[in-house]
Amino acid sequence: MNKSARIFEKLKEARLVALLNPKNEEECLQAFEICEAEGIILEIAFRSEFALGGIKAVMQKYPDGLILAGTVMTSHQAK
């Protein structure tokens, strides 16, 4: 199953997405761990200056984790 199909299946299964506008990078990791344990998908809003670092921290610790990036406003952020 490709990554897009995996994401779609996970969204259909969970049916719940939590949105975080982080105040620091550690908050992203903590929120991911709480949401993951409850079967909730976490979306981190890029309107926060801590979003990119927080997403990187989550992916470093949980390379197979599913995390969404929201409020993406530039092509640089999308990459």
Backbone hydrogen bonds, N-H to C=O, Kabsch-Sander energy under -0.5 kcal/mol:
donor,donor_aa,acceptor,acceptor_aa,energy
6,R,2,N,-2.2
7,I,3,K,-2.4
8,F,4,S,-2.4
9,E,5,A,-2.5
10,K,6,R,-2.4
11,L,7,I,-2.5
12,K,8,F,-2.4
13,E,9,E,-2.2
14,A,10,K,-3.0
15,R,11,L,-2.3
18,A,41,I,-2.9
20,L,43,E,-2.9
28,C,24,N,-0.7
28,C,25,E,-0.8
29,L,25,E,-1.2
30,Q,26,E,-2.5
31,A,27,E,-2.6
32,F,28,C,-2.4
33,E,29,L,-2.2
34,I,30,Q,-2.1
35,C,31,A,-2.9
36,E,32,F,-3.2
37,A,33,E,-1.7
38,E,34,I,-1.1
38,E,35,C,-0.6
39,G,35,C,-0.5
39,G,36,E,-1.1
40,I,35,C,-2.9
41,I,16,L,-2.1
42,L,66,L,-0.6
43,E,18,A,-3.2
44,I,68,L,-3.0
45,A,20,L,-3.0
45,A,43,E,-0.5
46,F,70,G,-3.5
48,S,45,A,-1.4
51,A,48,S,-1.3
54,G,50,F,-2.3
55,I,51,A,-2.9
56,K,52,L,-2.5
57,A,53,G,-2.1
58,V,54,G,-2.2
59,M,55,I,-2.7
60,Q,56,K,-2.2
61,K,57,A,-1.9
62,Y,58,V,-3.1
65,G,62,Y,-2.2
67,I,65,G,-0.6
68,L,42,L,-3.0
70,G,44,I,-2.6
70,G,68,L,-0.5
73,M,71,T,-0.5
78,A,74,T,-1.7
79,K,75,S,-1.8
